[in-house]
Amino acid sequence: MTSALKVQQLVLKAQSKTLLDQISFDLEQGGIHLILGPNGAGKTLLLRCMAGVLHPTSGKILVSDASAPMPLSWTPLSNSLPFAFTVQELVLMGRYAWHQGFPGKSDQIKAQEALERVGILEFADRVYNSLSRGEQTRADIARAIASESQLMLFDEPFANLDIDASLHMSAIFRELAKEGRTLVLSHHDLYSTRDLATHLVFLKKGRLVAAGPCSELLTPDMIRKTYDVEAKVYADQKTGDWFIRFKNTWH
């Protein structure tokens, strides 16, 4: 297995409180890795450490087994910007490593291709802050795509999207994974997990519960351990469609 990223004995503390405790796992290169867990599990904190935005108290985060570091992009939850940047300008910021502040024609083309890919090319000249939260999320994802980064980290990328946009974005993420990029997402929707993820990382109260292939880990037992709820899997014998339902207890 070629690792895109390794987390080794990661600890994050704030004053005397331990927020992340002795977390270790490897992310296999390629695929879609979902970080799952209940509210307060530490999903965003872990992602921010992986992105280099937060510095862990101890432990290591190693990016890529390759001799050259893997380019990385970080997409947090959408927020208003302090200046009136257009959507096109925002996406071009994702290509700073390529143009170093002097974007050329090729950068403009990559930005437009990314905007077209997420379905908002017509918003290129709009001010980012004038967009809805869902539109801003798509612009943020376009910026990550335009960066051409091989390791892409997203914090709750589906949080502000309606169902149509969510399905569209899921298809784009699967395409990016097929292109060889490694995507890591914090996620809260277990209903969509099986159709989206190749690998899972389960967190609970700042500790790792398990990490591995989705086909092995998305089970009622793992959901019970992580979320303290009972889960039941239903499968259509004719179509192979699979879905899951939750209850506090089963009667």
C-alpha positions, -999 to 999 in steps of 0.1 A, spaced: 0 0 0 12 35 -9 3 60 18 -9 95 9 -7 105 45 3 89 79 -9 100 113 13 88 140 4 90 177 -12 124 173 -22 143 204 -38 177 205 -44 196 238 -59 229 247 -47 240 281 -53 209 302 -80 193 280 -70 165 255 -90 170 223 -73 143 202 -57 114 219 -30 91 205 -45 88 170 -26 67 144 -37 55 110 -25 55 73 -45 69 44 -40 48 13 -33 68 -18 -63 73 -40 -100 69 -31 -123 88 -9 -117 87 29 -145 98 52 -138 109 88 -169 99 107 -181 104 143 -207 121 165 -206 158 172 -175 167 193 -156 136 181 -128 157 167 -133 154 130 -126 190 121 -97 192 145 -81 162 130 -85 176 95 -71 209 105 -40 191 119 -37 171 87 -39 203 67 -12 220 89 -36 247 101 -33 233 137 -1 220 152 -5 189 173 9 188 208 27 157 200 29 130 173 35 133 136 17 138 103 37 125 73 25 134 38 32 108 11 55 79 8 70 94 -23 103 112 -24 86 145 -32 58 159 -9 23 154 -23 7 188 -31 -22 194 -6 -53 215 -7 -75 224 23 -112 234 20 -128 245 53 -165 253 57 -175 283 36 -172 317 53 -176 353 40 -143 369 28 -130 402 41 -127 416 6 -149 416 -25 -132 389 -44 -150 375 -74 -155 338 -77 -129 336 -106 -103 354 -84 -110 330 -55 -105 299 -77 -73 314 -91 -60 317 -55 -61 279 -55 -35 279 -82 -10 302 -64 16 274 -63 15 275 -101 14 312 -109 30 327 -78 7 357 -79 9 363 -117 -18 341 -132 -15 335 -170 -38 322 -196 -33 285 -186 -44 294 -150 -75 312 -163 -84 281 -183 -79 258 -153 -101 280 -132 -128 281 -157 -127 244 -162 -130 239 -124 -160 262 -122 -177 245 -152 -170 211 -135 -189 221 -104 -217 238 -124 -212 275 -116 -192 289 -145 -219 316 -149 -209 329 -114 -173 336 -124 -177 374 -122 -200 374 -92 -186 386 -58 -181 355 -37 -198 370 -7 -230 376 -27 -235 338 -33 -256 316 -11 -238 292 12 -243 263 -11 -229 283 -41 -200 293 -20 -193 257 -11 -192 248 -48 -168 277 -55 -146 265 -27 -145 230 -42 -137 245 -76 -107 262 -60 -95 229 -47 -100 212 -81 -81 240 -99 -52 236 -75 -45 202 -91 -35 190 -57 -32 152 -53 -43 153 -17 -75 172 -10 -90 178 24 -125 190 29 -144 199 60 -181 189 57 -183 197 20 -220 186 18 -232 207 47 -247 236 27 -257 217 -5 -292 206 -15 -299 171 -27 -292 178 -64 -259 196 -57 -249 168 -32 -254 141 -59 -235 162 -84 -206 168 -60 -206 131 -50 -201 122 -87 -173 148 -90 -155 134 -60 -157 99 -74 -143 112 -107 -114 129 -89 -106 96 -70 -106 77 -103 -81 103 -116 -58 93 -88 -64 120 -63 -68 113 -26 -98 129 -10 -103 132 28 -137 145 40 -152 150 74 -188 138 70 -219 133 91 -243 115 69 -241 77 74 -269 72 49 -247 83 20 -215 68 33 -215 35 14 -221 51 -20 -194 77 -15 -165 63 5 -138 38 -2 -122 41 33 -135 52 67 -119 67 98 -142 65 129 -136 89 158 -153 91 192 -145 116 219 -112 125 203 -100 89 200 -97 66 170 -123 38 170 -112 22 137 -98 30 102 -99 9 71 -119 0 40 -156 10 39 -167 -25 29 -152 -38 61 -161 -11 86 -195 2 78 -213 -24 100 -240 -22 127 -214 -31 153 -191 -3 143 -219 22 142 -230 11 177 -195 15 191 -191 49 176 -225 65 178 -242 46 206 -272 38 184 -286 6 170 -283 2 132 -300 -23 108 -289 -29 72 -315 -37 45 -306 -51 11 -327 -56 -20 -320 -91 -31 -330 -84 -67 -311 -51 -73 -284 -53 -47 -293 -18 -34 -283 -14 2 -295 10 28 -294 15 66 -318 26 93 -312 37 129 -331 34 162 -322 39 198 -333 3 204 -348 -24 184 -380 -42 196 
